[in-house]
């Protein structure tokens, strides 16, 4: 075997940038918005659920944007930036907001589950 199996493209080790990856993120965001629009619960639970769905949807929308930007860099045969202010670091901004919002959404989901039990 001349070439070992490579899971990531050179320069993008550990970072997903496939079409399937960011379309999945966008799909999750759409499902969160649909749940937000279709939710029918008691008012106290509804507020918590709506807040969870909104934050969760925004987080995955931003994550999808970050993955899309990484894919754009790869298709242009450019290296992704890994330090604030470097070339091709626009992906860091939506990613940073996304990873900040996701734990908050998960905490709201836990609070919602504890309220329902």
GIHU-V447256 format. One record per helix or strand. SS is the DSSP state (a for helix, b for strand). FROM is the first residue (numbers start at 1). TO is the last residue. If there is no record, write none. Layout:
SS;FROM;TO
SS;FROM;TO
This chain:
a;19;38
a;43;75
a;90;116
